[in-house]
């Protein structure tokens, strides 16, 4: 995971350096604090604050995939790694049914929630360590919605039960169809998602039926934000 993040931050840093040689933006430069004082253009590192903003998609899919791998390969030893990958690539209906019964995030499962907390803390913390030659660094964001469809179209089948090219998770909530223990359990799980370092847009999509009481919905929302 960190190798992939490092590859991305190196690419972004090189892009910023290349842009500094070619791009001049007079309006941005004149109206961005620090540029005039530093006598540098906006793209040359003149701004008081310059951050790159990497975004993620599919973290709930990743956590559920890791849980399925742990369950079927390491704990129950039902598949070897190569057998698991072959069944996954073939999208066998029986295998996908087995995947759907593996532990998952979003149902207040302690192991799943602990994994989500650990994974997201490692993920966002690592981005904060990266540096920019022309700027302050990286501010990671969580941006599942909108991007979840094109992101999924470039990914093969995943061990959470998702088919190849299907959309990945559309928010930090449980994957669609997996919040089987109700909204309270799902929100308890979502509170374990390490949002303190996700500086923008950690959307949580919550689906309820039209018989759900207004007071109950208000209490759910208020309690979630307290957590």
Helices and strands as residue ranges (DSSP letters): H 2-22, H 26-31, H 35-38, G 42-44, E 51-52, E 55-56, H 59-69, I 70-75, H 81-90, H 93-100, H 110-129, E 137-138, E 141-142, H 147-153, H 183-190, G 195-197, H 214-226
